[in-house]
């Protein structure tokens, strides 16, 4: 509920639980993503990862931040799982849209570039 309230205040979330960062439209209640009229088929963590990037556009996010946000401090999963999910998410976005909005900043982290979407 806190995340939804913050998103509404920032203008990223409409009253119908939709977050729009063109061309991505995310329905948080149905957990669906629409890109340029196509449904992007994402599993649970891929969906959460995309939402995290859309909440923080043009911001560098480290692997550690992603891991802590999606898997939590107490997880017994290795941090390398982030790379696997990043790869899967990128492939699915590229297949659906030919866009490459997620950039890797070597030894720093990842960034979702909104200027790539224009």
Secondary structure, 3 states (H helix, E strand, C coil): CHHHHHHHHHCCECCCCEEEECCEEEECCCCEEEECCEEECCCHHHHHHHHHHHHCCCCEECHHHHHHHHCCCCCCCCCCHHHHHHHHHHHHHHHHHCCCCEEEECCCEEEECCHHHC
